[in-house]
Amino acid sequence: MTNDVDAWPSLPCNRLATGAVHEVGEDQLFFSTTDRLGVITAANTVFVQLSRFNYEQLMGAPHNIIRHPAMPGGAFKLMWDTLQAGDPFCAYVANLAADGSTYSVLATITPLGQDSYLSVRCRPQCDDLHNAATAIYRATRPLELESRAAGLSARDAAATGLQKLAHLLGDAGFATYEDFMNVVLPAEMAIRWAAPQPRRPDATGPAADLLVATTALQDALHDWMAHQSRLADVAQHLQVAVPQLRLSMDEALQTGQTLTRSTSEVFNPVMIWINLWAQMMDSLDNILSQLGQSLTALRQSCLRTVFHLSLTTLHTQTVAQFAVELIDQVTVPGYDEQARMAAINALGQALAHGFSATEERVAANATLAAQTASHVDFTHDVMDIPHQVIAQWKKVADAHASDTAALLPRVEEQVRRTDESLALLEELSRQISSVAQQTPTARVTAALSQVLTCMSALLGQGSPSWAGWAPSGS
């Protein structure tokens, strides 16, 4: 696809919205594919119905034929920047149907190799997130139109709009657009997961087999997603704990120094421990800083993986929807067997590609989690030093009760808090190690293989676009 806005054949902003609105059904999923120039090459019947174009009008047309004039160009610049980096993209989008009516979707776009893209759309169901995105678009689009009126090109106006979008996202609490996507798609898919899935219990044949296989794959993907979410949650708990650990060390040092001063008239072996502890503080700062960085990287990687798993789940649900279309023999004028085969090829390629990318991410997360667990264990060993220090404090307190009586409650509280810190580190290290070792990859692999086998059966003698695919661990 080209990101040169000025080169688009027919700018949709030249078309007018009538103000009429039609909604995407909660159970409707629709998709299309384009080549690298943005020309539509395949679609399902739901796209034809919702766009209100004829199938023949859509095939060979630029995908921006459905672009709504209220959508900021900055959103599409962000999309192209993301796709051309090889990453999938997700956004709330207002589309313009052939009759001028508006329909809103959550759109995902996934690169299929170097030469094509798959876009899957569904009804937005997280109202707060959808409304927030719409408000940001509404605040951005006038700036772009003003920029165009001032003589800027569409490309430069889109760049101006993207800067505005980034600023407004920051105000909404999202440091990057990726952070926004990592929230939006899993939240939307959680709602879709809870909704009834299509069933055709009396159906037989390859399409019916495919529908059954997608159910097993969705279940496996759901477990995989829950696994990665648990790993992200443990990392977040540790992130929260790191500042508390730093505070505990500071308080330990302060209490020790106070206790040392109170017993300075006699030989105090605690002074040796306190001096050692003070000398180690800079090193301990670095240790906790590195631990915090490791935890941030682990959590962010897990959230990114959950996004990819959500996308693969959406693709799986799209395959299920398409299987239902085949079983129910849903069609539109001009939608022939060649159109169906092109759609099956694209969906199968997206599933295989998505799984391979996610499998690599999960394996990388397991390695990162193991490294983080080792880092936590090392931090635990270092944190055991103040535990030994306060043990010495108590001995001094026992030997100099008259001098240290006022400090005893503070010492006892420090003992308790240090014990809690050590116990927390032990537990979270155990959780990270446990979750990292329980990846349900094999179950997903088996379920996906069955889905692709059913899709190959539907293609008959044709060679599927995912021919030769195999999981990296096989």
Secondary structure, 3 states (H helix, E strand, C coil): CCCCHHHCCCCHHHCCCCCCECCCCCCCEEEEEEECCCEEEEECHHHHHHHCCCHHHHCCCEHHHHECCCCCHHHHHHHHHHHHCCCCEEEEEEEECCCCCEEEEEEEEEEECCCEEEEEEECCCCHHHHHHHHHHHHHHHHHHHHHHHCCCCHHHHHHHHHHHHHHHHHHCCCCCHHHHHHHHHHHHHHHHHHCCCCCCCCCCCHHHHHHHHHHHHHHHHHHHHHHHHHHHHHHHHHHHHHHHHHHHHHHHHHHHHHHHHHCCCCCCCHHHHHHHHHHHHHHHHHHHHHHHHHHHHHHHHHHHHHHHHHHHHHHHHHHHHHHHHHHCCCCCCCCCHHHHHHHHHHHHHHHHHHHHHHHHHHHHHHHHHHHHHHHHHHHHHHHHHHHHHHHHHHHHHHHCHHHHHHHHHHHHHHHHHHHHHHHHHHHHHHHHHHHHCCCCHHHHHHHHHHHHHHHHHHHCCCCCCCCCCCCCCC
